[in-house]
Amino acid sequence: MSPFWHGTVRLVAVAALGVTLSACTEFYSIVPRALIKTVGNFSIISSGVVMATDKTLSDHLMSYRTGKDCSTVRVEQGRTYCREDEPNPMPTVHCYQTLGDVMCYAAPDPSRKPGDAIGTVQPTPL
């Protein structure tokens, strides 16, 4: 687990503990109402930023620091955290001899016989 996620998990755990323990006491006697209002406004702004850019404020900070396009929304979609970290697989190509050149296509040419192909280049596993 990267240091970024380790710190995030720790922060979420502390926040969850604080919210659970707040049920045991009067919450407003510990935390001033002005702070709660500020945090609420911050949450609204943060939600708006995510809806507009598909990035949280932390993602914007991480993107600025690393120079990469990073987003938590990408992780929730099952992709890598930063766009530049995604593998870029080579496409499979099918090559055929023409009159004066070799032409390669992404799919086999249905008008040709299977033996007409000069070769097929498939991506190598990483």
C-alpha positions in Angstrom: 0.0 0.0 0.0 1.4 3.4 -1.0 2.1 6.0 1.7 -0.7 8.2 0.3 -3.3 5.5 0.8 -1.9 4.5 4.2 -2.3 8.0 5.4 -5.8 8.3 3.9 -6.9 5.0 5.6 -5.6 6.3 8.9 -7.4 9.6 8.5 -10.7 7.8 7.7 -10.3 5.5 10.7 -9.7 8.5 13.0 -12.7 10.3 11.6 -14.9 7.2 11.9 -13.8 6.8 15.5 -14.6 10.4 16.3 -18.1 10.2 14.7 -18.8 7.0 16.7 -17.6 8.4 20.0 -19.6 11.6 19.4 -22.8 9.6 20.1 -21.6 9.1 23.7 -21.4 12.7 24.5 -22.8 16.1 23.5 -21.1 16.7 20.2 -21.6 20.5 20.2 -20.0 20.9 23.6 -16.7 19.6 22.1 -16.7 21.0 18.6 -17.7 24.7 18.1 -20.7 25.2 15.7 -18.6 27.5 13.5 -16.2 24.7 12.8 -19.0 22.3 12.0 -20.5 24.9 9.6 -17.0 25.4 7.9 -16.6 21.7 7.5 -20.1 21.4 6.0 -19.3 24.2 3.6 -16.0 22.5 2.7 -17.9 19.3 2.0 -20.3 21.1 -0.4 -17.4 22.7 -2.2 -15.5 19.4 -2.4 -18.6 17.6 -3.8 -19.0 20.3 -6.4 -15.3 20.0 -7.4 -15.7 16.2 -7.8 -18.8 16.5 -9.9 -17.1 19.2 -12.2 -13.6 17.6 -12.6 -13.9 13.9 -11.5 -11.2 14.7 -9.0 -11.3 15.3 -5.2 -9.3 18.2 -3.8 -6.7 15.7 -2.6 -6.5 14.4 -6.2 -5.8 17.9 -7.5 -3.0 18.2 -4.9 -1.5 14.9 -5.8 -1.8 15.7 -9.6 0.0 19.0 -9.0 2.7 17.3 -6.9 3.4 14.4 -9.2 2.7 16.1 -12.6 0.3 13.2 -13.5 -3.4 13.1 -14.0 -4.6 11.3 -10.8 -8.1 10.6 -9.7 -9.9 8.6 -7.0 -12.9 8.3 -9.4 -10.6 6.3 -11.8 -9.8 3.9 -9.0 -13.5 3.3 -8.3 -13.9 2.5 -12.0 -11.3 -0.2 -11.6 -8.5 1.7 -13.3 -5.1 3.0 -12.1 -5.0 6.0 -9.8 -2.9 8.0 -12.3 -3.7 8.0 -16.0 0.0 7.8 -16.9 0.4 4.6 -14.9 -2.0 2.6 -17.1 -0.4 0.0 -19.3 -0.6 0.8 -23.0 -1.0 -2.6 -24.7 0.1 -3.0 -28.3 -2.7 -3.9 -30.6 -2.7 -7.2 -32.6 -2.1 -6.5 -36.3 -2.6 -8.7 -39.3 -0.3 -8.0 -42.3 -0.9 -8.8 -46.0 1.2 -8.4 -49.1 -0.2 -6.0 -51.7 1.2 -5.1 -55.1 3.9 -2.8 -53.9 3.8 -2.8 -50.1 2.8 -4.6 -47.0 -0.5 -3.5 -45.4 -1.4 -4.2 -41.8 -4.9 -4.1 -40.2 -6.3 -4.4 -36.7 -8.6 -7.3 -37.8 -8.1 -10.1 -40.2 -9.2 -9.1 -43.8 -12.3 -11.2 -44.5 -11.7 -11.0 -48.3 -8.4 -12.9 -48.0 -7.6 -16.5 -47.5 -6.1 -17.4 -44.1 -2.8 -18.4 -45.9 -2.5 -15.0 -47.5 -1.4 -13.3 -44.3 2.3 -12.6 -44.1 2.1 -12.6 -40.3 0.2 -11.6 -37.2 1.9 -9.6 -34.5 0.4 -10.1 -31.1 1.2 -8.1 -28.0 3.7 -9.6 -25.7 2.5 -10.2 -22.1 4.2 -7.9 -19.5 
